Amino acid sequence: MNNVTLTINGKQVTVPAGSTILDAARQLNINIPTLCYCDKLGCGISNKPASCRICVVEVERRRNLAPACATPVMEGMVVHTNSQRALNARRTVLELMLSDHPQQCLTCAKSQDCELRMLAAEFGIQEIAFSGAKNRFEVDSSSEAIMRDLSKCIMCRRCETVCNKVQTVGALTGYGRGFSAKVGTASMIPLADTNCTFCGQCVNVCPVGAITGISYVKKVWAAINNPNKTVIVQTAPAVRVAVGQEFGFEAGAPVTGKLVAGLRALGFDKVFDTNFSADLTIMEEGNEIVERVKSGKNLPILTSCCPGWINFIEHNYPDLLHIPSSCKSPQQMFGAIAKSYYAEKIGIKPEDLIVVSIMPCQAKKYEAARPEFAPNGVRDVDFVVTTRELCKMFREAGINLANMEDDKFDSPLGESSGAADIFGVTGGVLEAACRSVYYMLNGKNLEGDAINFRAVRGLDGIKEAKVEIAPGKTINVAVCSGLGNARKVLDTVRQDPDRFQAIEIMACPGGCINGGGQPFLHGDTALLEKRMKGLYTEDEAKTLRLSHENEDIKKLYAEYLGNPGSEKAHKLLHTHYHEK
């Protein structure tokens, strides 16, 4: 590849041909402010429509200012990033944006993370310079998971790019022209009436508060303080390696014990672990894998732990709805067991037991509200709180996890294996299943390093491997994360149904560690590597690393469910999905 040498602010720099002025400036550690630009949307895809013009710079012998994010470098180019002309233009653009933006920073869900507000502070803007007409739109909260307030949309098109190019869902598009142009749904219909999967990746990349999660925190506080309700909480595996970064811990550090202590301090009656029901999922799903592999029917089996990709397959691949596992997700299995087995144990009615989930995901809010998960009109999971929302609850209650002493989960829904910990990263569910499937087929456990199925690990969007599930018997498996990658794998299944025997799909690139409700990455994708490492560290630190050896799971089957795949287990722990 040829190189290009240019000068920026009097400093020479050589970069590969095809680089932008922004790329070259960053190599010199020269900061050029950006807003619409985002180079970390996932799957190697960037958003650089050059629509906001915040990054304009002055290029000698060029009449107009150039957007640094989208202007290719040229040999001998001379660039000034902080000329008076460039600075004035940026300030004017920013002031025009602010003039059409609701000044609701004190109550906006994105306030502390709003890139527009941060830019206004950096530019020292203390008043609205322009007045006149403002765009106003009705807030869309139709989905129970994601809220859209297009009055705050700045037309950066990040959400559109991540929805269309990374996730290939196509629920969002540019709508309208000129002053009224926004990114919305087709014909501006409610989000709930589209093919949105509620993965929340649009929430993660929106620089302002135009797209946020719908919060149930006030209802959770009301439940906690209701003396007539017993309120229990479950927390997902990916939460424990992300929540700490909001309280000064090293990114990716597992803070499980402190998380438990914090939840108990919030006032929950019992603190349980979604990892318990992840082990339960492996018992049911492992049994299902064994049955299908032995019979050779309905293969490949697709794991169904992620509600985002379940929504995706319902919309886009109804002809393949016979191959997902019928197992509910760990969140919903926990709710079902809590409102039956646990409620009976403590002697209360299911409707008097409130189940709260702490999840890394916006789609979990949608999943909890699905009608099939509300038998007899009583929801299995009452409220879902994301990791980001939990951090705000901690701060509201004056709780700093850094000051908490480690605590342990309550029993009987708190014991879990290391296999359950890795559910939070792409490849983890399949690895956990393979560990127990080996035992189910052979009557003995894997030993030593054989327990680690490294071929399915890593953050690559699509991974293929041969996995030995019995001496001399291997199956072909695939692991993918990101719905764009899921589309590629499912298209392969359509064309070649015999290529794989088992597939794991997660809607979010990297899996739940990058869920739509996790602390924002702010472009630092190295945080995903650290979160992934944290989950494998949790797994390897445990003596119990196999789901089928969880003593509380064994007790649940002995006392209540019978055997994996039993009639009672199917009634409580399995479901069916439908074409949308």
TIROKOL-18261 format. One line per 4 residues: for each residue y, x, z of C-alpha. Coordinates in Angstrom, 1 decimal. Layout:
BEGIN
Y/X/Z ~ ...
END
This chain:
BEGIN
0.0/0.0/0.0 ~ 3.5/1.3/-0.9 ~ 6.1/1.8/1.7 ~ 9.8/0.9/1.7
12.5/2.8/3.5 ~ 15.7/1.0/4.6 ~ 18.5/1.3/7.1 ~ 19.2/-1.1/9.9
22.2/-0.7/12.1 ~ 22.5/3.0/11.0 ~ 18.8/3.8/11.7 ~ 16.3/4.5/9.0
12.9/2.9/9.1 ~ 9.9/2.9/6.8 ~ 7.6/-0.1/6.6 ~ 4.9/-1.4/4.3
6.2/-3.2/1.1 ~ 6.2/-6.9/1.7 ~ 7.5/-6.6/5.2 ~ 10.5/-8.7/6.2
13.8/-7.5/7.6 ~ 12.6/-9.0/11.0 ~ 9.4/-6.9/10.8 ~ 11.4/-3.7/10.2
14.0/-4.5/12.9 ~ 11.2/-5.0/15.5 ~ 9.7/-1.6/14.6 ~ 13.1/-0.2/15.6
13.1/-2.3/18.8 ~ 16.2/-4.2/17.4 ~ 16.2/-7.8/18.6 ~ 17.2/-10.5/16.1
17.1/-14.0/17.7 ~ 14.7/-16.5/16.1 ~ 13.9/-20.1/16.6 ~ 11.9/-21.7/13.7
10.0/-18.4/13.2 ~ 6.7/-18.0/15.0 ~ 4.1/-15.5/14.0 ~ 1.4/-16.4/16.6
0.4/-20.0/15.6 ~ -3.3/-19.0/15.5 ~ -5.8/-18.0/12.8 ~ -3.4/-15.4/11.5
-0.9/-18.1/10.3 ~ 2.9/-17.8/10.8 ~ 5.7/-20.3/10.6 ~ 8.7/-18.9/8.7
10.5/-21.6/6.8 ~ 13.9/-19.9/7.4 ~ 15.2/-23.4/8.2 ~ 17.2/-22.7/11.4
19.2/-19.7/10.2 ~ 19.5/-18.3/13.7 ~ 18.2/-15.0/12.4 ~ 20.7/-14.3/9.7
21.8/-10.8/9.1 ~ 24.3/-9.1/6.7 ~ 22.9/-7.0/3.8 ~ 25.2/-4.7/2.0
25.9/-5.7/-1.7 ~ 24.5/-9.2/-1.0 ~ 27.0/-12.1/-1.1 ~ 25.3/-14.4/1.4
23.8/-13.8/4.8 ~ 20.0/-13.4/4.7 ~ 17.5/-14.9/7.0 ~ 15.7/-11.9/8.5
12.4/-13.8/9.0 ~ 11.9/-14.5/5.3 ~ 13.8/-11.8/3.4 ~ 11.6/-9.0/2.1
12.7/-5.5/2.5 ~ 13.8/-3.4/-0.5 ~ 14.1/0.3/-1.0 ~ 17.4/1.6/0.1
18.5/-1.7/1.7 ~ 21.3/-1.4/4.3 ~ 21.2/-4.1/7.0 ~ 23.7/-5.0/9.8
22.1/-7.3/12.4 ~ 25.2/-7.6/14.7 ~ 28.1/-7.7/12.3 ~ 30.9/-10.1/13.2
30.0/-12.2/10.2 ~ 26.4/-12.5/11.3 ~ 27.2/-13.2/14.9 ~ 29.7/-15.9/14.0
27.2/-17.6/11.7 ~ 24.5/-17.6/14.3 ~ 26.8/-19.1/17.0 ~ 28.0/-21.8/14.6
24.5/-22.8/13.7 ~ 23.5/-22.9/17.3 ~ 26.5/-24.9/18.3 ~ 25.8/-27.4/15.4
22.2/-27.8/16.7 ~ 23.4/-28.4/20.2 ~ 25.9/-31.0/19.0 ~ 23.0/-33.2/17.8
20.7/-32.5/20.7 ~ 20.4/-34.7/23.8 ~ 21.9/-32.8/26.8 ~ 19.1/-33.7/29.1
18.1/-30.2/30.3 ~ 17.8/-31.2/33.9 ~ 15.1/-33.8/33.2 ~ 13.4/-32.4/30.1
9.8/-31.5/30.5 ~ 10.4/-28.3/28.5 ~ 13.5/-27.3/30.4 ~ 12.3/-24.0/31.9
10.6/-23.0/28.7 ~ 13.0/-24.3/26.1 ~ 13.9/-21.7/23.5 ~ 17.0/-23.5/22.4
18.3/-23.5/26.0 ~ 17.5/-19.8/26.4 ~ 19.4/-19.0/23.2 ~ 22.4/-21.0/24.3
22.4/-19.0/27.5 ~ 22.1/-15.7/25.6 ~ 25.0/-16.7/23.4 ~ 27.0/-17.6/26.4
27.6/-21.2/25.1 ~ 29.1/-23.3/27.9 ~ 30.4/-26.3/26.1 ~ 29.5/-28.4/23.1
31.9/-27.3/20.3 ~ 31.4/-30.2/17.9 ~ 31.3/-34.0/18.5 ~ 30.3/-36.9/16.3
27.2/-38.9/15.3 ~ 23.8/-38.0/16.9 ~ 20.3/-38.8/15.8 ~ 18.4/-41.1/18.2
14.8/-42.1/17.9 ~ 12.5/-44.3/20.1 ~ 10.2/-42.2/22.2 ~ 6.5/-42.4/21.1
4.1/-42.4/24.1 ~ 1.4/-44.5/22.4 ~ -1.4/-42.0/22.6 ~ -1.7/-41.6/26.5
-1.9/-37.8/25.8 ~ 1.1/-36.6/23.8 ~ 4.7/-37.8/23.8 ~ 7.2/-37.4/20.9
10.9/-37.5/21.3 ~ 12.3/-36.9/17.8 ~ 15.9/-37.0/19.2 ~ 15.1/-33.4/20.4
13.5/-32.3/17.1 ~ 15.3/-29.3/15.6 ~ 13.3/-29.3/12.4 ~ 11.8/-25.9/13.0
8.5/-27.3/11.5 ~ 6.3/-25.2/13.8 ~ 4.3/-28.3/14.8 ~ 3.9/-29.3/11.2
2.5/-25.8/10.3 ~ 0.1/-25.6/13.2 ~ -1.1/-29.2/12.6 ~ -1.5/-28.8/8.8
-2.4/-25.1/8.3 ~ -4.1/-24.0/11.5 ~ -5.8/-27.2/12.6 ~ -5.9/-28.9/9.1
-5.4/-32.3/10.7 ~ -2.3/-33.3/8.7 ~ -0.9/-35.8/11.2 ~ 2.7/-34.4/11.0
5.0/-33.9/8.1 ~ 8.7/-33.5/7.3 ~ 10.3/-37.0/7.1 ~ 13.8/-38.0/5.9
16.6/-36.0/4.4 ~ 19.7/-34.3/5.4 ~ 21.2/-35.0/8.8 ~ 18.3/-37.4/9.7
15.4/-35.1/8.7 ~ 12.8/-34.7/11.3 ~ 9.1/-33.8/11.6 ~ 7.1/-37.0/12.2
4.1/-38.9/11.2 ~ 3.6/-40.6/7.9 ~ 6.0/-43.5/7.6 ~ 6.9/-42.7/11.3
4.0/-44.7/12.6 ~ 2.9/-44.2/16.3 ~ 0.9/-41.1/16.9 ~ -2.0/-43.2/18.3
-2.3/-44.8/14.9 ~ -2.8/-41.5/13.0 ~ -5.7/-39.1/12.7 ~ -4.2/-36.9/15.5
-6.8/-35.2/17.6 ~ -4.5/-34.7/20.6 ~ -5.5/-31.0/20.7 ~ -1.9/-30.2/21.9
-1.4/-27.1/19.8 ~ 1.8/-28.8/18.5 ~ 2.9/-29.0/22.2 ~ 2.3/-25.3/22.7
4.4/-24.2/19.7 ~ 7.3/-26.7/19.9 ~ 10.4/-24.6/21.0 ~ 12.1/-27.6/22.6
11.0/-30.9/24.2 ~ 10.4/-32.8/21.0 ~ 6.6/-32.8/21.7 ~ 5.3/-32.8/25.2
2.3/-34.0/27.2 ~ 2.4/-37.4/28.9 ~ 2.5/-36.7/32.6 ~ 0.6/-38.7/35.3
1.8/-36.5/38.1 ~ 3.7/-39.3/39.8 ~ 0.6/-41.5/39.8 ~ -1.4/-38.6/41.3
1.1/-38.2/44.1 ~ 1.0/-41.9/44.7 ~ -2.8/-41.9/44.9 ~ -2.9/-38.9/47.3
-0.5/-40.7/49.6 ~ -2.4/-44.1/49.5 ~ -4.4/-44.4/52.7 ~ -6.7/-46.9/51.0
-7.9/-44.5/48.4 ~ -10.2/-41.4/48.6 ~ -8.8/-38.9/46.1 ~ -10.9/-36.0/44.8
-10.1/-33.4/42.3 ~ -12.1/-31.3/39.8 ~ -10.8/-28.2/38.1 ~ -11.9/-26.8/34.8
-13.1/-23.2/34.2 ~ -10.2/-22.1/32.0 ~ -7.6/-23.1/34.7 ~ -8.7/-20.4/37.1
-7.8/-17.6/34.8 ~ -4.4/-19.0/33.7 ~ -2.8/-20.6/36.7 ~ -2.3/-17.3/38.4
0.2/-15.9/35.9 ~ 2.7/-18.5/37.0 ~ 2.6/-17.1/40.5 ~ 2.8/-13.3/39.9
-0.8/-12.5/39.4 ~ -1.9/-10.3/36.5 ~ -2.6/-12.4/33.4 ~ -6.2/-13.5/33.2
-6.9/-12.7/36.8 ~ -9.4/-15.2/38.3 ~ -7.7/-16.9/41.3 ~ -10.5/-19.4/42.0
-10.4/-19.3/45.8 ~ -6.6/-19.5/45.9 ~ -6.6/-22.4/43.5 ~ -9.0/-24.3/45.7
-6.8/-23.6/48.7 ~ -3.7/-24.8/46.8 ~ -5.4/-28.0/45.7 ~ -6.5/-28.7/49.3
-2.9/-28.1/50.5 ~ -1.7/-30.7/48.0 ~ -3.6/-33.3/50.0 ~ -6.7/-34.0/48.0
-9.5/-35.3/50.2 ~ -12.1/-33.1/48.5 ~ -11.8/-30.2/46.0 ~ -14.7/-30.0/43.5
-15.5/-27.9/40.5 ~ -15.9/-29.0/36.9 ~ -18.2/-26.0/36.6 ~ -20.7/-28.1/38.6
-20.8/-30.7/35.8 ~ -20.8/-27.9/33.2 ~ -24.1/-26.8/34.7 ~ -25.2/-30.5/34.5
-24.1/-30.6/30.9 ~ -26.4/-27.6/30.1 ~ -29.3/-29.4/31.7 ~ -28.9/-32.4/29.5
-27.7/-30.6/26.4 ~ -30.3/-27.9/26.8 ~ -33.0/-30.5/27.0 ~ -31.6/-32.1/23.9
-31.5/-28.8/22.0 ~ -35.2/-28.2/22.9 ~ -36.2/-31.7/21.7 ~ -34.3/-31.4/18.4
-35.5/-27.8/17.6 ~ -39.1/-28.8/18.3 ~ -38.9/-32.0/16.2 ~ -36.7/-30.4/13.5
-34.6/-33.6/13.4 ~ -30.9/-34.1/13.5 ~ -30.1/-30.4/13.2 ~ -27.9/-28.6/13.6
-27.0/-29.9/17.1 ~ -23.2/-29.7/17.7 ~ -21.9/-29.3/21.2 ~ -19.6/-32.1/22.3
-17.6/-30.6/25.2 ~ -14.3/-30.7/23.5 ~ -12.6/-34.2/22.9 ~ -10.2/-32.8/20.4
-13.0/-31.8/17.9 ~ -14.9/-35.0/18.7 ~ -11.8/-36.9/17.5 ~ -11.7/-34.6/14.5
-15.3/-35.3/13.4 ~ -14.8/-39.1/14.0 ~ -11.9/-39.1/11.6 ~ -13.1/-36.6/9.0
-16.8/-36.3/9.0 ~ -18.3/-39.7/9.9 ~ -21.4/-38.9/7.8 ~ -22.2/-36.2/10.4
-21.9/-38.2/13.5 ~ -25.7/-38.1/14.0 ~ -25.7/-34.4/14.8 ~ -23.3/-34.0/17.8
-25.0/-33.8/21.1 ~ -24.8/-37.2/22.8 ~ -23.8/-35.5/26.1 ~ -20.5/-36.4/27.6
-18.1/-33.5/28.3 ~ -18.3/-31.9/31.8 ~ -15.1/-33.7/32.7 ~ -16.6/-37.1/32.0
-20.0/-36.2/33.5 ~ -18.2/-35.3/36.7 ~ -16.4/-38.6/36.8 ~ -19.6/-40.6/36.1
-21.5/-38.8/38.9 ~ -18.6/-39.0/41.3 ~ -18.2/-42.7/40.9 ~ -22.0/-43.3/41.3
-24.0/-40.7/43.1 ~ -21.1/-39.3/45.3 ~ -19.5/-42.7/45.9 ~ -22.8/-44.0/47.2
-23.3/-40.9/49.4 ~ -19.9/-41.4/51.1 ~ -20.2/-45.2/51.2 ~ -17.2/-46.3/49.2
-16.7/-48.5/46.1 ~ -16.1/-46.7/42.8 ~ -12.7/-48.5/42.4 ~ -11.6/-47.0/45.7
-12.5/-43.4/44.6 ~ -9.8/-41.7/42.6 ~ -10.9/-38.8/40.4 ~ -8.3/-36.4/39.2
-9.0/-33.7/36.7 ~ -7.1/-30.4/36.4 ~ -7.6/-29.4/32.7 ~ -6.2/-26.9/30.2
-6.1/-29.6/27.6 ~ -3.9/-32.6/26.4 ~ -6.9/-34.2/24.7 ~ -8.6/-34.6/28.0
-6.0/-37.2/28.8 ~ -7.0/-39.1/25.7 ~ -10.7/-38.6/26.5 ~ -10.3/-40.0/30.0
-8.7/-43.2/28.6 ~ -11.5/-43.9/26.0 ~ -12.9/-47.4/26.7 ~ -16.5/-46.2/26.7
-15.7/-44.1/29.8 ~ -14.6/-47.1/31.8 ~ -17.8/-48.9/32.7 ~ -17.1/-52.3/34.3
-13.4/-51.6/33.8 ~ -13.4/-48.7/36.3 ~ -12.5/-45.4/34.7 ~ -14.8/-42.4/35.4
-11.7/-40.1/35.4 ~ -8.5/-41.8/36.6 ~ -5.9/-39.1/35.9 ~ -5.7/-35.8/34.1
-3.2/-33.1/35.0 ~ -2.8/-30.0/32.9 ~ -2.5/-26.4/34.2 ~ 1.2/-26.4/33.5
1.7/-29.7/35.4 ~ -0.3/-28.4/38.3 ~ 2.0/-25.4/38.6 ~ 4.9/-27.8/38.9
3.1/-29.8/41.6 ~ 2.5/-26.6/43.6 ~ 6.2/-25.7/43.3 ~ 7.2/-29.2/44.3
5.1/-29.0/47.4 ~ 6.3/-25.5/48.2 ~ 3.0/-23.9/47.6 ~ 2.8/-20.3/46.3
-0.8/-19.3/45.3 ~ 0.0/-15.7/46.1 ~ 0.3/-16.6/49.8 ~ -2.9/-18.7/50.0
-6.1/-17.5/51.6 ~ -9.1/-17.9/49.5 ~ -11.0/-21.2/50.1 ~ -14.3/-22.6/48.8
-15.2/-25.7/46.9 ~ -16.6/-28.7/48.7 ~ -20.2/-29.8/48.5 ~ -22.2/-31.4/46.8
-20.2/-31.2/43.5 ~ -18.8/-27.7/43.9 ~ -21.6/-25.3/43.4 ~ -21.8/-23.7/40.0
-23.3/-20.8/38.0 ~ -21.6/-18.0/36.0 ~ -22.9/-19.8/32.9 ~ -20.4/-22.6/33.7
-17.5/-20.2/34.1 ~ -17.7/-19.1/30.4 ~ -17.4/-22.7/29.2 ~ -13.7/-22.0/29.0
-13.9/-19.5/26.1 ~ -15.1/-19.9/22.6 ~ -18.8/-19.2/22.5 ~ -19.3/-19.8/26.2
-21.0/-23.2/26.0 ~ -23.5/-22.0/23.4 ~ -24.3/-18.9/25.5 ~ -24.7/-20.9/28.6
-27.1/-23.3/26.8 ~ -29.1/-20.5/25.3 ~ -29.7/-19.0/28.7 ~ -31.3/-22.2/30.0
-33.0/-23.2/26.7 ~ -34.9/-19.9/26.9 ~ -36.2/-21.0/30.3 ~ -37.0/-24.5/29.1
-39.1/-23.2/26.2 ~ -40.8/-20.2/28.0 ~ -40.9/-21.1/31.7 ~ -39.3/-17.9/32.7
-35.7/-16.5/32.9 ~ -34.1/-13.9/30.8 ~ -33.7/-10.7/32.7 ~ -31.2/-7.8/32.7
-28.7/-7.5/29.9 ~ -30.7/-10.1/27.8 ~ -28.9/-12.8/29.7 ~ -25.7/-11.8/27.8
-25.6/-13.3/24.3 ~ -22.8/-10.9/23.1 ~ -23.3/-11.9/19.5 ~ -21.5/-15.2/20.1
-18.6/-13.7/22.1 ~ -15.1/-12.8/21.0 ~ -12.0/-14.5/19.7 ~ -12.9/-14.5/16.0
-12.4/-18.0/14.5 ~ -15.9/-18.2/13.1 ~ -19.0/-16.3/14.3 ~ -22.5/-16.5/13.0
-25.6/-15.1/14.8 ~ -29.3/-15.2/15.1 ~ -30.3/-16.0/18.7 ~ -33.8/-15.5/20.2
-34.8/-18.5/22.2 ~ -38.4/-17.5/22.6 ~ -40.4/-14.3/21.8 ~ -40.5/-14.1/18.1
-38.5/-17.3/17.5 ~ -34.9/-17.2/16.5 ~ -32.4/-19.9/15.5 ~ -29.3/-19.5/13.4
-26.1/-20.5/15.3 ~ -22.4/-20.7/14.6 ~ -19.4/-20.7/16.9 ~ -16.0/-21.7/15.8
-12.6/-22.4/17.4 ~ -9.6/-24.0/15.8 ~ -10.0/-27.2/13.8 ~ -9.3/-25.4/10.5
-12.3/-23.2/11.1 ~ -14.3/-26.3/12.2 ~ -13.6/-27.8/8.8 ~ -15.0/-24.8/7.1
-18.2/-24.9/9.2 ~ -18.7/-28.6/8.8 ~ -18.2/-28.4/5.0 ~ -21.0/-25.7/5.1
-23.2/-28.1/7.0 ~ -22.6/-30.8/4.4 ~ -23.6/-28.4/1.6 ~ -26.4/-26.6/3.4
-27.8/-28.7/6.3 ~ -30.5/-26.2/7.1 ~ -28.2/-23.1/7.5 ~ -27.7/-23.6/11.3
-29.7/-25.1/14.1 ~ -26.9/-25.1/16.7 ~ -23.1/-25.0/16.5 ~ -20.4/-24.8/19.1
-16.9/-26.1/18.1 ~ -13.7/-25.9/20.2 ~ -10.5/-27.5/18.9 ~ -8.1/-24.8/20.2
-8.2/-21.3/18.7 ~ -10.0/-19.2/21.3 ~ -11.3/-22.2/23.2 ~ -10.0/-23.8/26.4
-8.2/-20.6/27.5 ~ -5.7/-21.5/24.8 ~ -5.7/-25.2/25.5 ~ -2.7/-27.4/24.8
-2.0/-27.7/28.6 ~ -2.2/-24.0/29.6 ~ 0.8/-21.8/30.6 ~ 2.7/-20.9/27.4
1.8/-17.7/25.7 ~ 5.4/-17.2/24.4 ~ 3.8/-15.4/21.4 ~ 1.8/-12.9/23.5
-1.7/-13.6/22.2 ~ -3.0/-10.6/24.2 ~ -3.0/-13.0/27.1 ~ -6.0/-14.8/25.5
-8.0/-11.5/25.6 ~ -7.2/-11.2/29.3 ~ -8.1/-14.8/30.1 ~ -11.4/-14.3/28.2
-12.2/-11.2/30.1 ~ -11.4/-13.0/33.4 ~ -14.0/-15.6/32.7 ~ -16.7/-13.1/31.8
-15.8/-11.2/35.0 ~ -16.3/-14.4/37.0 ~ -19.7/-14.9/35.4 ~ -20.9/-11.3/35.9
-19.7/-11.3/39.6 ~ -22.0/-14.2/40.5 ~ -25.6/-14.0/41.7 ~ -26.3/-17.3/40.1
-25.8/-17.1/36.4 ~ -28.2/-19.7/35.1 ~ -27.3/-23.4/35.1 ~ -30.9/-24.6/35.8
-31.0/-22.6/39.0 ~ -28.1/-24.4/40.6 ~ -29.5/-25.8/43.8 ~ -27.1/-28.8/43.9
-28.0/-29.7/40.4 ~ -31.7/-29.6/41.3 ~ -30.9/-31.8/44.3 ~ -29.0/-34.3/42.1
-32.0/-34.7/39.8 ~ -34.4/-34.9/42.7 ~ -32.4/-37.6/44.6 ~ -30.8/-39.5/41.8
-31.3/-38.8/38.1 ~ -35.0/-37.9/37.9 ~ -35.4/-35.5/35.0 ~ -33.0/-34.3/32.3
-33.0/-36.9/29.6 ~ -34.2/-39.7/31.9 ~ -33.1/-43.3/31.4 ~ -30.6/-43.0/34.3
-29.3/-39.7/33.0 ~ -28.7/-41.2/29.6 ~ -26.9/-44.2/31.0 ~ -24.5/-42.0/33.1
-24.2/-38.8/31.2 ~ -24.6/-39.6/27.5 ~ -22.4/-41.5/25.0 ~ -22.0/-42.3/21.3
-19.1/-41.7/18.9 ~ -17.8/-43.8/16.1 ~ -16.1/-43.5/12.7 ~ -12.3/-43.8/12.9
END
